Amino acid sequence: MKKLIFLFIATGFSSIITAQTAVEKDTSYWSKKGNFTLLFNQSAFNNDWMAGGTSSFAGTIGANYDFNYAKEDWTWDNKIIGSYGATKIKGNEYTTKTDDRLEFNSVVGKKAGGYWYYSFFFNAKTQFDSGFDNDRINRISHFFSPAYFQIGPGMLWKKSDNLKVNIAPATSRFIFVHKEFTALGSSYGVDQGKSFRYELGAAVNAYYKFDLLENVSVENILNLYSNYLEDPQNVDIDYQLNLVLKVNKYITTNVAFQAIYDDNARRAFQIRQLFGLGLNYNF
């Protein structure tokens, strides 16, 4: 069973690579854009500072890259997101992660009529580094543990590259986790002693980016998933908000907010917030 699943996922990757190779000969139909950001903030106090405080430094490196293809009645959108952040507090032995994610999205569409396309999508999510509990005693995650893969057919409503919604009512989802995390019980929905979990459900992926003001852009990414095979009423939610205030060509102020609800991982909202002055490079 595991070999079949890996073969299924590998076939999805192979199809994407093959399709890209087939259209790369004519680059006029491609639109490519991305940005690299380095965010940082710092607080520092000398030994004579009477009001109290602890020196700290935090930094986050991120990349967001889109490469989209459009020709006649075909469209193919791809996005890669990667970011890693950490903070160091004076006197603390450990460096703590503030951000850690790696995500790839790909959806191909064939015009059906109006703004609608017949579509097929693939999504992969994981992280770069190990994660620990609050006491830093137990490791609770690392690269590819967990890893989430979604793949399935659907319908894409696309008005532009900055406004689109993909609806996939027959989506297969695979959750992978190392057996070290399931040795004593279930983890991320994967049963004790197992290394992967299969789900079949419905997925909705929406993207909306707009300019709030001059030099102020807002990016919204929403992913919803309902598992038909278990508690379909418990919809998994992943919402990301990225707000960029452009100071000049290379300096920006960045605000990020992310809310995740996945009852297989935790029966509560996971919240991430980030604010910082950054160096920004578009490519």
C-alpha positions as CSV (number, residue, x, y, z in Angstrom):
1,M,0.0,0.0,0.0
2,K,2.8,2.4,0.9
3,K,4.6,1.7,-2.3
4,L,1.4,2.5,-4.3
5,I,1.0,5.8,-2.5
6,F,4.6,6.8,-3.1
7,L,4.1,5.8,-6.8
8,F,0.9,7.9,-6.9
9,I,2.6,11.0,-5.6
10,A,5.7,10.5,-7.7
11,T,3.4,10.2,-10.8
12,G,1.9,13.6,-9.9
13,F,5.4,15.2,-9.6
14,S,6.4,13.5,-12.9
15,S,3.3,14.8,-14.7
16,I,4.1,18.3,-13.6
17,I,7.7,18.1,-14.6
18,T,6.8,16.6,-18.0
19,A,4.2,19.2,-18.6
20,Q,6.7,22.0,-17.8
21,T,9.3,20.5,-20.0
22,A,6.8,20.4,-22.9
23,V,6.0,24.1,-22.7
24,E,9.4,25.5,-21.7
25,K,10.4,25.7,-25.4
26,D,8.2,28.8,-25.8
27,T,8.7,31.1,-22.8
28,S,6.4,33.8,-24.1
29,Y,3.5,32.2,-22.3
30,W,5.1,32.2,-18.9
31,S,4.9,34.9,-16.3
32,K,7.4,34.6,-13.5
33,K,7.7,36.7,-10.3
34,G,9.0,36.3,-6.8
35,N,10.6,38.0,-3.9
36,F,13.2,37.3,-1.2
37,T,12.8,38.9,2.2
38,L,15.0,39.2,5.3
39,L,13.1,40.4,8.3
40,F,14.8,41.3,11.6
41,N,14.1,43.0,14.9
42,Q,16.3,43.6,17.9
43,S,16.1,44.8,21.5
44,A,19.3,45.6,23.5
45,F,19.9,46.8,27.0
46,N,23.2,47.5,28.8
47,N,23.8,46.5,32.4
48,D,22.9,49.9,33.7
49,W,19.5,50.1,32.2
50,M,17.2,50.5,35.3
51,A,13.8,49.9,33.7
52,G,14.6,46.2,33.1
53,G,14.5,44.2,29.9
54,T,16.3,41.3,28.1
55,S,18.3,41.7,25.0
56,S,17.1,39.6,22.1
57,F,17.5,39.3,18.3
58,A,15.1,37.7,15.8
59,G,15.4,37.2,12.1
60,T,13.3,35.5,9.3
61,I,14.3,34.5,5.8
62,G,11.6,34.0,3.3
63,A,11.0,33.3,-0.4
64,N,7.8,33.5,-2.4
65,Y,7.9,32.5,-6.1
66,D,5.2,32.2,-8.7
67,F,5.6,30.8,-12.2
68,N,2.4,30.7,-14.2
69,Y,1.6,29.6,-17.7
70,A,-1.3,30.7,-19.9
71,K,-2.0,29.8,-23.6
72,E,-5.3,29.8,-25.3
73,D,-7.7,27.8,-23.1
74,W,-5.0,26.4,-20.8
75,T,-3.7,27.8,-17.5
76,W,-1.2,26.4,-15.1
77,D,-0.3,28.2,-11.9
78,N,2.5,27.3,-9.5
79,K,3.7,28.8,-6.3
80,I,6.6,28.0,-3.9
81,I,6.7,29.4,-0.4
82,G,9.6,28.9,2.0
83,S,10.4,30.7,5.2
84,Y,12.5,30.1,8.3
85,G,12.8,32.3,11.4
86,A,14.4,32.2,14.8
87,T,14.9,34.3,17.9
88,K,17.7,34.4,20.4
89,I,17.2,35.8,23.9
90,K,20.2,36.7,26.0
91,G,20.9,34.2,28.7
92,N,18.7,31.5,27.1
93,E,20.7,28.4,26.0
94,Y,18.4,27.7,23.1
95,T,17.4,29.5,19.9
96,T,13.6,29.3,19.3
97,K,11.9,29.0,16.0
98,T,9.5,31.8,15.0
99,D,8.7,30.5,11.5
100,D,9.3,27.3,9.6
101,R,7.4,26.2,6.5
102,L,7.9,24.9,3.0
103,E,4.9,24.7,0.6
104,F,4.4,24.0,-3.1
105,N,1.1,24.5,-4.9
106,S,0.3,23.6,-8.5
107,V,-3.0,23.7,-10.4
108,V,-3.6,23.2,-14.1
109,G,-6.8,24.2,-15.8
110,K,-8.6,23.7,-19.2
111,K,-11.2,26.4,-20.1
112,A,-14.8,25.3,-19.5
113,G,-16.5,28.7,-20.0
114,G,-16.4,32.2,-18.7
115,Y,-13.9,32.3,-15.7
116,W,-14.3,28.5,-15.1
117,Y,-11.8,25.8,-15.8
118,Y,-11.7,22.0,-15.4
119,S,-8.8,21.6,-13.0
120,F,-6.3,19.2,-11.4
121,F,-4.3,20.4,-8.4
122,F,-1.4,19.2,-6.3
123,N,-0.3,20.6,-2.9
124,A,2.6,19.7,-0.6
125,K,3.5,21.1,2.8
126,T,6.2,20.3,5.3
127,Q,8.9,22.1,7.4
128,F,12.7,22.6,7.3
129,D,13.8,22.0,10.9
130,S,12.9,20.1,14.1
131,G,10.2,21.4,16.5
132,F,10.1,20.9,20.2
133,D,7.6,21.2,23.0
134,N,7.6,24.3,25.3
135,D,10.1,22.7,27.7
136,R,12.4,21.7,24.8
137,I,12.5,18.2,26.1
138,N,10.7,16.3,23.5
139,R,11.0,16.7,19.7
140,I,7.6,16.8,18.2
141,S,8.3,17.3,14.5
142,H,11.1,17.6,11.9
143,F,11.6,17.8,8.1
144,F,8.9,15.7,6.4
145,S,7.3,14.8,9.8
146,P,4.6,15.8,9.3
147,A,4.3,16.2,5.5
148,Y,0.9,16.8,3.8
149,F,0.1,16.0,0.2
150,Q,-3.2,16.8,-1.5
151,I,-4.1,15.9,-5.1
152,G,-7.3,15.7,-7.0
153,P,-9.6,17.0,-9.9
154,G,-12.0,19.9,-9.6
155,M,-13.1,23.2,-11.0
156,L,-11.1,26.4,-11.0
157,W,-12.7,29.9,-11.0
158,K,-9.9,32.3,-12.1
159,K,-10.5,36.0,-12.9
160,S,-6.8,36.8,-12.8
161,D,-3.5,35.6,-11.3
162,N,-4.5,37.6,-8.2
163,L,-8.0,36.3,-7.7
164,K,-8.9,32.6,-8.0
165,V,-10.7,29.8,-6.2
166,N,-10.2,26.0,-6.8
167,I,-12.9,23.6,-5.7
168,A,-11.9,19.9,-5.6
169,P,-14.7,17.6,-4.3
170,A,-12.7,14.4,-4.7
171,T,-9.3,15.2,-3.1
172,S,-6.9,12.5,-1.8
173,R,-4.8,13.6,1.2
174,F,-1.8,11.8,2.6
175,I,-0.2,12.6,5.9
176,F,3.3,11.3,6.6
177,V,5.1,11.2,9.9
178,H,8.1,9.4,11.2
179,K,7.4,6.4,13.4
180,E,9.3,7.9,16.3
181,F,6.3,10.2,16.8
182,T,3.8,7.4,16.7
183,A,5.7,5.0,19.0
184,L,3.6,5.8,22.0
185,G,0.3,6.9,20.4
186,S,-1.2,8.7,17.4
187,S,0.4,11.8,16.0
188,Y,-1.0,14.3,13.5
189,G,-3.8,11.9,12.9
190,V,-1.5,9.0,12.1
191,D,-2.3,5.9,14.1
192,Q,0.1,4.5,16.7
193,G,3.0,2.5,15.0
194,K,2.1,3.8,11.6
195,S,3.9,6.3,9.3
196,F,1.1,7.6,7.1
197,R,-2.6,8.3,6.9
198,Y,-4.9,8.4,3.9
199,E,-7.9,10.7,3.7
200,L,-10.5,11.3,1.0
201,G,-12.4,14.6,1.0
202,A,-13.2,18.0,-0.4
203,A,-10.7,20.8,-0.7
204,V,-11.2,24.5,-1.4
205,N,-8.2,26.7,-2.1
206,A,-8.6,30.5,-2.6
207,Y,-6.1,33.2,-3.4
208,Y,-6.7,37.0,-3.4
209,K,-4.1,39.7,-3.6
210,F,-4.8,43.4,-3.9
211,D,-3.3,46.8,-3.2
212,L,-4.9,48.4,-0.2
213,L,-3.1,51.7,-0.7
214,E,-0.2,52.9,-2.9
215,N,2.8,50.7,-1.9
216,V,0.7,48.6,0.4
217,S,-0.2,45.1,-0.8
218,V,-2.4,42.5,0.9
219,E,-2.1,38.8,0.1
220,N,-4.8,36.3,1.3
221,I,-4.4,32.5,1.1
222,L,-7.2,30.2,2.3
223,N,-7.2,26.4,2.3
224,L,-10.1,24.3,3.5
225,Y,-10.4,20.5,3.7
226,S,-13.1,18.1,4.9
227,N,-12.4,14.4,5.3
228,Y,-15.3,12.3,4.1
229,L,-14.0,9.2,5.9
230,E,-13.9,10.7,9.4
231,D,-15.7,13.6,11.0
232,P,-16.4,15.5,7.8
233,Q,-18.0,18.3,9.8
234,N,-14.5,19.1,11.3
235,V,-13.2,21.3,8.5
236,D,-9.4,21.9,8.5
237,I,-8.6,25.6,8.0
238,D,-5.3,27.2,7.0
239,Y,-5.5,31.0,6.5
240,Q,-2.5,33.2,5.7
241,L,-2.4,37.0,5.5
242,N,0.7,38.7,4.3
243,L,0.7,42.6,4.3
244,V,3.7,44.4,2.8
245,L,4.3,48.1,3.2
246,K,6.9,49.2,0.7
247,V,9.3,51.9,1.9
248,N,11.5,51.9,-1.2
249,K,12.7,49.4,-3.7
250,Y,14.6,47.3,-1.1
251,I,13.1,48.1,2.3
252,T,9.7,47.0,3.4
253,T,7.6,46.5,6.6
254,N,6.1,43.1,6.6
255,V,3.1,41.8,8.7
256,A,2.2,38.1,8.6
257,F,-0.7,36.3,10.2
258,Q,-1.6,32.6,10.0
259,A,-4.4,30.7,11.7
260,I,-4.5,26.8,11.4
261,Y,-7.2,24.5,12.7
262,D,-6.6,20.8,12.3
263,D,-8.2,18.6,14.9
264,N,-5.8,15.7,14.0
265,A,-2.9,17.8,15.3
266,R,-4.6,20.0,18.0
267,R,-8.2,20.7,18.8
268,A,-7.6,24.5,18.9
269,F,-6.5,27.2,16.6
270,Q,-2.8,27.5,16.0
271,I,-1.9,31.2,15.6
272,R,1.3,32.7,14.2
273,Q,2.0,36.4,13.9
274,L,5.1,38.2,12.5
275,F,6.0,41.9,12.2
276,G,9.3,43.2,11.1
277,L,11.4,45.6,9.0
278,G,12.8,43.8,6.1
279,L,15.1,43.8,3.2
280,N,13.2,42.9,0.0
281,Y,14.4,41.8,-3.4
282,N,12.1,41.1,-6.3
283,F,13.1,38.7,-9.1
